[in-house]
């Protein structure tokens, strides 16, 4: 998503300036062309050589520096940039930008930029909460600057509160959203399910499956990048929640059914990527567990079929996508599910295919509708999610 994109990172004076080095390093690893510009005060916290080593590009610090190829640097680089991020942004730089002041290389470049500008404040809690700083941030928002809310925690000064430099992956998510080419899901409400469910046998033991949730999370993140309002109903996973997604954690399949059914009336697109046994929750209770002659016997009671319920209650303008993971007869079983669950599209894959199935970073989907069958190549789950969303959008046209 970020490969080949040009990102300019502005660094201002604050103790969090050293954390920008990790941000820059991660952006380079993602294939970005990264340029850095520092304020005079920032140089007191971290040496420009650090950024030059990481990026392979000169770190700009002086508007009147003559030691570079002749061109109007603050204009040429600002025009070349796909996105401009100031991280950390001090109260001083926020005030200057809000007042339209351009008295150094960083502020001059920002005012000359036509790309998205993202500001990530990092400072003492009391400074951040000061009404003047808040007014300046609000003014920047009115001028289409994107403001990243700082994290909450213990600050370098010893105080605790709001003002910490956000995690690098949060900042990168903002950059991804800014440069994402497709914005075709604006105004669309999407509910995505992901991950496994855990069905309690007793207070200690439970039954679950091997789902990692990676595919569902990739779909949720891709949809949010394309402008959708996304709710992610997630079983227990070890993945950080996407930044721009409303995540609803659940444990059992019945919990998932409740969360989906409550949101179904306001959902435009439902994508069931969760690994629930045929989307049918199994209700366990302790008095149905019997141990005899060293063997465990469990009676299962079937309750709600989540996907079937959604299909039975589908609006005419609603789109429902189910997932079908099969070990054999992939197309036949998936076609049956498409019809029996009243879905618009099924994303099918075989857990026998190399690079597909549980826990992998890739997937090989076959998209099945009432009109066509389209087999996708082996893709990263992010790319597979994007292709699935393309297909869903085509169905809704």
C-alpha positions as a Python dict, from the first residue, in 0.01 Angstrom:
ca = {
    (1, 'X'): (0, 0, 0),
    (2, 'X'): (283, 241, 81),
    (3, 'X'): (544, 113, -164),
    (4, 'X'): (674, 396, -380),
    (5, 'X'): (494, 668, -185),
    (6, 'X'): (684, 980, -81),
    (7, 'X'): (644, 1067, 285),
    (8, 'X'): (788, 1379, 449),
    (9, 'X'): (830, 1353, 827),
    (10, 'X'): (866, 1674, 1025),
    (11, 'X'): (1034, 1650, 1365),
    (12, 'X'): (1001, 1924, 1627),
    (13, 'X'): (1166, 1992, 1962),
    (14, 'X'): (1049, 1754, 2231),
    (15, 'X'): (1173, 1449, 2419),
    (16, 'X'): (962, 1227, 2192),
    (17, 'X'): (1171, 1333, 1892),
    (18, 'X'): (1385, 1019, 1925),
    (19, 'X'): (1075, 804, 1861),
    (20, 'X'): (1048, 951, 1512),
    (21, 'X'): (1352, 746, 1415),
    (22, 'X'): (1149, 426, 1456),
    (23, 'X'): (866, 576, 1251),
    (24, 'X'): (1105, 668, 971),
    (25, 'X'): (1273, 326, 982),
    (26, 'X'): (938, 145, 957),
    (27, 'X'): (825, 362, 665),
    (28, 'X'): (1147, 284, 477),
    (29, 'X'): (1092, -88, 537),
    (30, 'X'): (743, -54, 388),
    (31, 'X'): (896, 79, 66),
    (32, 'X'): (840, 452, 115),
    (33, 'X'): (1071, 724, -5),
    (34, 'X'): (1114, 916, 319),
    (35, 'X'): (1242, 1270, 363),
    (36, 'X'): (1286, 1440, 699),
    (37, 'X'): (1287, 1802, 808),
    (38, 'X'): (1376, 1917, 1159),
    (39, 'X'): (1327, 2236, 1353),
    (40, 'X'): (1624, 2402, 1522),
    (41, 'X'): (1503, 2282, 1863),
    (42, 'X'): (1459, 1923, 1743),
    (43, 'X'): (1832, 1900, 1670),
    (44, 'X'): (1893, 1933, 2045),
    (45, 'X'): (1713, 1602, 2102),
    (46, 'X'): (1828, 1386, 1808),
    (47, 'X'): (2104, 1428, 1549),
    (48, 'X'): (2000, 1474, 1182),
    (49, 'X'): (2259, 1211, 1087),
    (50, 'X'): (2027, 950, 1237),
    (51, 'X'): (1754, 1032, 986),
    (52, 'X'): (1999, 1065, 697),
    (53, 'X'): (2134, 717, 773),
    (54, 'X'): (1786, 567, 790),
    (55, 'X'): (1645, 735, 478),
    (56, 'X'): (1948, 786, 254),
    (57, 'X'): (1828, 1144, 204),
    (58, 'X'): (1955, 1475, 340),
    (59, 'X'): (1772, 1586, 655),
    (60, 'X'): (1665, 1948, 607),
    (61, 'X'): (1714, 2182, 900),
    (62, 'X'): (1794, 2525, 757),
    (63, 'X'): (1586, 2726, 511),
    (64, 'X'): (1901, 2898, 383),
    (65, 'X'): (2125, 2590, 366),
    (66, 'X'): (2330, 2611, 42),
    (67, 'X'): (2467, 2257, 68),
    (68, 'X'): (2219, 2084, -163),
    (69, 'X'): (2132, 2060, -534),
    (70, 'X'): (1994, 2398, -640),
    (71, 'X'): (1617, 2409, -643),
    (72, 'X'): (1353, 2570, -429),
    (73, 'X'): (1365, 2283, -179),
    (74, 'X'): (1064, 2370, 34),
    (75, 'X'): (845, 2393, -278),
    (76, 'X'): (978, 2098, -479),
    (77, 'X'): (969, 1848, -192),
    (78, 'X'): (630, 1972, -71),
    (79, 'X'): (487, 1918, -419),
    (80, 'X'): (646, 1575, -451),
    (81, 'X'): (513, 1448, -117),
    (82, 'X'): (215, 1214, -105),
    (83, 'X'): (169, 1288, 264),
    (84, 'X'): (331, 1516, 524),
    (85, 'X'): (342, 1406, 889),
    (86, 'X'): (468, 1614, 1180),
    (87, 'X'): (558, 1377, 1462),
    (88, 'X'): (612, 1484, 1729),
    (89, 'X'): (436, 1818, 1693),
    (90, 'X'): (517, 2057, 1976),
    (91, 'X'): (280, 2323, 2110),
    (92, 'X'): (510, 2579, 1947),
    (93, 'X'): (481, 2436, 1594),
    (94, 'X'): (105, 2390, 1634),
    (95, 'X'): (72, 2756, 1728),
    (96, 'X'): (285, 2869, 1433),
    (97, 'X'): (86, 2664, 1182),
    (98, 'X'): (-244, 2784, 1325),
    (99, 'X'): (-123, 3142, 1279),
    (100, 'X'): (12, 3086, 928),
    (101, 'X'): (369, 3163, 1037),
    (102, 'X'): (649, 3034, 811),
    (103, 'X'): (978, 3127, 979),
    (104, 'X'): (1176, 2803, 932),
    (105, 'X'): (1210, 2517, 684),
    (106, 'X'): (938, 2301, 841),
    (107, 'X'): (664, 2563, 861),
    (108, 'X'): (755, 2693, 514),
    (109, 'X'): (726, 2343, 364),
    (110, 'X'): (394, 2277, 534),
    (111, 'X'): (239, 2597, 398),
    (112, 'X'): (365, 2507, 48),
    (113, 'X'): (229, 2150, 63),
    (114, 'X'): (-78, 2040, -134),
    (115, 'X'): (-90, 1686, 6),
    (116, 'X'): (-255, 1561, 325),
    (117, 'X'): (-93, 1702, 639),
    (118, 'X'): (-103, 1495, 957),
    (119, 'X'): (-11, 1648, 1293),
    (120, 'X'): (73, 1426, 1590),
    (121, 'X'): (93, 1633, 1912),
    (122, 'X'): (324, 1507, 2187),
    (123, 'X'): (383, 1716, 2499),
    (124, 'X'): (316, 1752, 2869),
    (125, 'X'): (-47, 1679, 2961),
    (126, 'X'): (-112, 2026, 3100),
    (127, 'X'): (33, 2187, 2788),
    (128, 'X'): (-181, 1969, 2566),
    (129, 'X'): (-497, 2045, 2764),
    (130, 'X'): (-427, 2421, 2765),
    (131, 'X'): (-720, 2597, 2598),
    (132, 'X'): (-489, 2789, 2363),
    (133, 'X'): (-334, 2467, 2231),
    (134, 'X'): (-678, 2312, 2191),
    (135, 'X'): (-803, 2618, 2002),
    (136, 'X'): (-501, 2599, 1772),
    (137, 'X'): (-564, 2230, 1704),
    (138, 'X'): (-928, 2301, 1626),
    (139, 'X'): (-820, 2574, 1386),
    (140, 'X'): (-590, 2329, 1208),
    (141, 'X'): (-880, 2082, 1176),
    (142, 'X'): (-1090, 2354, 1012),
    (143, 'X'): (-810, 2396, 758),
    (144, 'X'): (-817, 2020, 677),
    (145, 'X'): (-518, 1917, 886),
    (146, 'X'): (-557, 1567, 1031),
    (147, 'X'): (-486, 1554, 1405),
    (148, 'X'): (-371, 1231, 1571),
    (149, 'X'): (-492, 1207, 1929),
    (150, 'X'): (-193, 1150, 2161),
    (151, 'X'): (-179, 842, 2379),
    (152, 'X'): (-246, 833, 2752),
    (153, 'X'): (19, 718, 2998),
    (154, 'X'): (327, 815, 3194),
    (155, 'X'): (518, 1099, 3031),
    (156, 'X'): (894, 1164, 3033),
    (157, 'X'): (845, 1448, 3279),
    (158, 'X'): (693, 1203, 3529),
    (159, 'X'): (332, 1320, 3491),
    (160, 'X'): (62, 1081, 3375),
    (161, 'X'): (-209, 1171, 3130),
    (162, 'X'): (-276, 1250, 2765),
    (163, 'X'): (23, 1366, 2563),
    (164, 'X'): (234, 1057, 2481),
    (165, 'X'): (373, 993, 2135),
    (166, 'X'): (140, 734, 1973),
    (167, 'X'): (258, 387, 1876),
    (168, 'X'): (431, 380, 1540),
    (169, 'X'): (171, 147, 1388),
    (170, 'X'): (-101, 402, 1474),
    (171, 'X'): (88, 676, 1289),
    (172, 'X'): (146, 448, 991),
    (173, 'X'): (-227, 372, 978),
    (174, 'X'): (-295, 745, 946),
    (175, 'X'): (-41, 765, 663),
    (176, 'X'): (-195, 464, 488),
    (177, 'X'): (-541, 616, 503),
    (178, 'X'): (-412, 948, 368),
    (179, 'X'): (-249, 793, 59),
    (180, 'X'): (-507, 521, -8),
    (181, 'X'): (-624, 566, -366),
    (182, 'X'): (-975, 419, -332),
    (183, 'X'): (-1238, 610, -136),
    (184, 'X'): (-1540, 429, -282),
    (185, 'X'): (-1701, 319, 46),
    (186, 'X'): (-1768, 659, 199),
    (187, 'X'): (-2103, 666, 375),
    (188, 'X'): (-2130, 285, 377),
    (189, 'X'): (-2173, 100, 706),
    (190, 'X'): (-1997, -237, 714),
    (191, 'X'): (-2001, -505, 982),
    (192, 'X'): (-1720, -762, 968),
    (193, 'X'): (-1683, -1070, 1187),
    (194, 'X'): (-1341, -1221, 1251),
    (195, 'X'): (-1151, -1476, 1454),
    (196, 'X'): (-1254, -1785, 1648),
    (197, 'X'): (-1515, -1828, 1916),
    (198, 'X'): (-1464, -2008, 2247),
    (199, 'X'): (-1744, -2226, 2381),
    (200, 'X'): (-1714, -2298, 2753),
    (201, 'X'): (-1743, -2658, 2864),
    (202, 'X'): (-1703, -2568, 3229),
    (203, 'X'): (-1532, -2284, 3422),
    (204, 'X'): (-1189, -2410, 3307),
    (205, 'X'): (-1220, -2579, 2966),
    (206, 'X'): (-1353, -2461, 2631),
    (207, 'X'): (-1376, -2560, 2266),
    (208, 'X'): (-1239, -2328, 1996),
    (209, 'X'): (-1073, -2342, 1652),
    (210, 'X'): (-746, -2240, 1487),
    (211, 'X'): (-862, -1912, 1333),
    (212, 'X'): (-614, -1627, 1377),
    (213, 'X'): (-859, -1356, 1264),
    (214, 'X'): (-606, -1216, 1014),
    (215, 'X'): (-840, -1232, 714),
    (216, 'X'): (-1130, -1059, 889),
    (217, 'X'): (-902, -792, 1032),
    (218, 'X'): (-753, -730, 688),
    (219, 'X'): (-1103, -687, 543),
    (220, 'X'): (-1204, -448, 821),
    (221, 'X'): (-891, -236, 782),
    (222, 'X'): (-918, -223, 401),
    (223, 'X'): (-1283, -117, 423),
    (224, 'X'): (-1199, 161, 668),
    (225, 'X'): (-917, 283, 442),
    (226, 'X'): (-1170, 306, 159),
    (227, 'X'): (-1388, 534, 370),
    (228, 'X'): (-1643, 295, 520),
    (229, 'X'): (-1777, 315, 874),
    (230, 'X'): (-1665, -26, 999),
    (231, 'X'): (-1767, -233, 1299),
    (232, 'X'): (-1549, -539, 1364),
    (233, 'X'): (-1709, -813, 1575),
    (234, 'X'): (-1406, -1012, 1687),
    (235, 'X'): (-1355, -1335, 1874),
    (236, 'X'): (-1043, -1378, 2093),
    (237, 'X'): (-733, -1303, 1881),
    (238, 'X'): (-378, -1180, 1925),
    (239, 'X'): (-403, -892, 1678),
    (240, 'X'): (-414, -521, 1749),
    (241, 'X'): (-747, -366, 1659),
    (242, 'X'): (-740, -153, 1340),
    (243, 'X'): (-714, 217, 1423),
    (244, 'X'): (-1019, 348, 1236),
    (245, 'X'): (-1251, 58, 1319),
    (246, 'X'): (-1505, 17, 1600),
    (247, 'X'): (-1405, -319, 1748),
    (248, 'X'): (-1661, -521, 1946),
    (249, 'X'): (-1495, -809, 2133),
    (250, 'X'): (-1695, -1128, 2184),
    (251, 'X'): (-1615, -1473, 2319),
    (252, 'X'): (-1884, -1727, 2234),
    (253, 'X'): (-2069, -1781, 1907),
    (254, 'X'): (-2389, -1675, 2084),
    (255, 'X'): (-2215, -1347, 2176),
    (256, 'X'): (-2125, -1305, 1809),
    (257, 'X'): (-2482, -1374, 1701),
    (258, 'X'): (-2612, -1112, 1944),
    (259, 'X'): (-2359, -851, 1829),
    (260, 'X'): (-2433, -913, 1460),
    (261, 'X'): (-2812, -927, 1494),
    (262, 'X'): (-2817, -601, 1691),
    (263, 'X'): (-2621, -421, 1421),
    (264, 'X'): (-2781, -587, 1117),
    (265, 'X'): (-3063, -332, 1069),
    (266, 'X'): (-2811, -46, 1032),
    (267, 'X'): (-2557, -244, 826),
    (268, 'X'): (-2520, -194, 450),
    (269, 'X'): (-2267, -473, 401),
    (270, 'X'): (-2216, -777, 629),
    (271, 'X'): (-1896, -978, 581),
    (272, 'X'): (-1886, -1297, 789),
    (273, 'X'): (-1516, -1388, 800),
    (274, 'X'): (-1527, -1543, 1148),
    (275, 'X'): (-1449, -1913, 1179),
    (276, 'X'): (-1770, -2031, 1345),
    (277, 'X'): (-1874, -2390, 1272),
    (278, 'X'): (-2097, -2333, 969),
    (279, 'X'): (-2187, -2010, 1149),
    (280, 'X'): (-2396, -2218, 1386),
    (281, 'X'): (-2324, -2158, 1755),
    (282, 'X'): (-2319, -2459, 1980),
    (283, 'X'): (-2467, -2410, 2325),
    (284, 'X'): (-2285, -2603, 2598),
    (285, 'X'): (-2381, -2642, 2960),
    (286, 'X'): (-2202, -2818, 3242),
    (287, 'X'): (-2479, -3069, 3311),
    (288, 'X'): (-2443, -3200, 2957),
    (289, 'X'): (-2081, -3301, 3007),
    (290, 'X'): (-2037, -3657, 3126),
    (291, 'X'): (-1721, -3847, 3197),
    (292, 'X'): (-1751, -4223, 3182),
    (293, 'X'): (-1473, -4481, 3184),
    (294, 'X'): (-1211, -4213, 3125),
    (295, 'X'): (-1386, -4069, 2818),
    (296, 'X'): (-1549, -3729, 2790),
    (297, 'X'): (-1899, -3719, 2643),
    (298, 'X'): (-2056, -3386, 2545),
    (299, 'X'): (-2410, -3324, 2428),
    (300, 'X'): (-2442, -3030, 2193),
    (301, 'X'): (-2745, -2814, 2136),
    (302, 'X'): (-2759, -2613, 1816),
    (303, 'X'): (-2890, -2261, 1845),
    (304, 'X'): (-2875, -1962, 1610),
    (305, 'X'): (-2721, -1985, 1261),
    (306, 'X'): (-2571, -1637, 1226),
    (307, 'X'): (-2532, -1626, 848),
    (308, 'X'): (-2870, -1785, 780),
    (309, 'X'): (-3038, -1540, 1018),
    (310, 'X'): (-2875, -1250, 834),
    (311, 'X'): (-2988, -1389, 498),
    (312, 'X'): (-3345, -1436, 620),
    (313, 'X'): (-3359, -1079, 748),
    (314, 'X'): (-3174, -913, 461),
    (315, 'X'): (-3298, -584, 319),
    (316, 'X'): (-3314, -537, -57),
    (317, 'X'): (-3034, -281, -45),
    (318, 'X'): (-2817, -494, 185),
    (319, 'X'): (-2521, -707, 74),
    (320, 'X'): (-2415, -1021, 260),
    (321, 'X'): (-2084, -1199, 212),
    (322, 'X'): (-2012, -1532, 375),
    (323, 'X'): (-1685, -1723, 396),
    (324, 'X'): (-1659, -2092, 319),
    (325, 'X'): (-1355, -2289, 434),
    (326, 'X'): (-1365, -2643, 297),
    (327, 'X'): (-1148, -2954, 296),
    (328, 'X'): (-1318, -3104, -12),
    (329, 'X'): (-1579, -3022, -279),
    (330, 'X'): (-1500, -2651, -244),
    (331, 'X'): (-1720, -2520, -525),
    (332, 'X'): (-2014, -2750, -466),
    (333, 'X'): (-2033, -2688, -92),
    (334, 'X'): (-1981, -2314, -134),
    (335, 'X'): (-2257, -2287, -396),
    (336, 'X'): (-2492, -2467, -158),
    (337, 'X'): (-2405, -2219, 117),
    (338, 'X'): (-2462, -1925, -118),
    (339, 'X'): (-2818, -2043, -180),
    (340, 'X'): (-2913, -2187, 159),
    (341, 'X'): (-2789, -1881, 350),
    (342, 'X'): (-2930, -1633, 95),
    (343, 'X'): (-2590, -1465, 48),
    (344, 'X'): (-2490, -1235, -235),
    (345, 'X'): (-2133, -1363, -248),
    (346, 'X'): (-1925, -1639, -90),
    (347, 'X'): (-1549, -1613, -42),
    (348, 'X'): (-1431, -1974, -48),
    (349, 'X'): (-1095, -2126, 22),
    (350, 'X'): (-953, -2469, 89),
    (351, 'X'): (-740, -2526, 396),
    (352, 'X'): (-552, -2787, 192),
    (353, 'X'): (-405, -2525, -43),
    (354, 'X'): (-52, -2411, 40),
    (355, 'X'): (-45, -2057, 179),
    (356, 'X'): (-418, -2058, 246),
    (357, 'X'): (-624, -2112, 558),
    (358, 'X'): (-558, -2059, 926),
    (359, 'X'): (-270, -1849, 1060),
    (360, 'X'): (-108, -1759, 726),
    (361, 'X'): (-36, -1410, 595),
    (362, 'X'): (-164, -1510, 249),
    (363, 'X'): (-490, -1649, 115),
    (364, 'X'): (-628, -1793, -207),
    (365, 'X'): (-996, -1704, -241),
    (366, 'X'): (-1256, -1818, -491),
    (367, 'X'): (-1538, -1565, -517),
    (368, 'X'): (-1877, -1717, -593),
    (369, 'X'): (-2196, -1529, -680),
    (370, 'X'): (-2516, -1625, -857),
    (371, 'X'): (-2360, -1511, -1186),
    (372, 'X'): (-1993, -1607, -1175),
    (373, 'X'): (-1707, -1794, -1013),
    (374, 'X'): (-1378, -1602, -993),
    (375, 'X'): (-1063, -1768, -865),
    (376, 'X'): (-809, -1522, -724),
    (377, 'X'): (-437, -1601, -718),
    (378, 'X'): (-247, -1648, -394),
    (379, 'X'): (-236, -1299, -242),
    (380, 'X'): (-145, -1132, 83),
    (381, 'X'): (-451, -1115, 302),
    (382, 'X'): (-449, -736, 261),
    (383, 'X'): (-459, -770, -120),
    (384, 'X'): (-721, -1047, -99),
    (385, 'X'): (-936, -822, 122),
    (386, 'X'): (-911, -542, -134),
    (387, 'X'): (-1012, -776, -418),
    (388, 'X'): (-1308, -903, -217),
    (389, 'X'): (-1426, -547, -150),
    (390, 'X'): (-1393, -469, -522),
    (391, 'X'): (-1624, -762, -598),
    (392, 'X'): (-1877, -657, -334),
    (393, 'X'): (-1886, -302, -468),
    (394, 'X'): (-1947, -433, -821),
    (395, 'X'): (-2246, -630, -692),
    (396, 'X'): (-2395, -314, -541),
    (397, 'X'): (-2367, -101, -855),
}
